[in-house]
């Protein structure tokens, strides 16, 4: 399935808009990842653990959105928007949330 951030499918005619579709993923980051990410914040550098979790959450959210579109009979999703949030949960850590939204369409 074609997934694009553009409002149309470049080079093709959209013949039917089937509705909005979405996918969400919320993943917990354990206390050790939080600890090492905090150290990275102090000394600088990238947090590979968080980057990996963000990638995984994005893939899950996109897959859920694609599954929803396929169930509607779509062959593409246009106007895709990804949103990222962190949710603080108590003192022990946080959650990473990714949501993906778009419009399921059929094109020729």
Secondary structure as UniProt FT lines:
FT   STRAND          2..3
FT   TURN            10..11
FT   STRAND          14..29
FT   HELIX           31..43
FT   HELIX           48..71
FT   TURN            72..73
FT   STRAND          76..89
FT   TURN            90..92
FT   STRAND          93..107
//
